Amino acid sequence: MKQAKKEAVTDRRSFLKLAGASAAAGGAAAITGETPAQAVEAKPRPSLYRETEHIRRYYELAR
């Protein structure tokens, strides 16, 4: 019986610690006044693969 009561106290303590930390983090974010970063449009990357003469020769010999 005492163990069940002790677990309940521990759970409440954990909840209050988490709630306090969340409130502090939210307050710090509000104080900084930074706006969320804008999404940057990704540019398509050029292909790095180039079929050079020696690669074409390898393909021919591998057939």
FENWO-V511029 format. One record per helix or strand of 3 or more residues. SS is the DSSP state (helix for helix, strand for strand). FROM is the first residue (numbers start at 0). LEN is the number of residues. If there is no record, write none. Layout:
[[SS/FROM/LEN] [SS/FROM/LEN]]
This chain:
[[helix/1/31] [helix/52/10]]
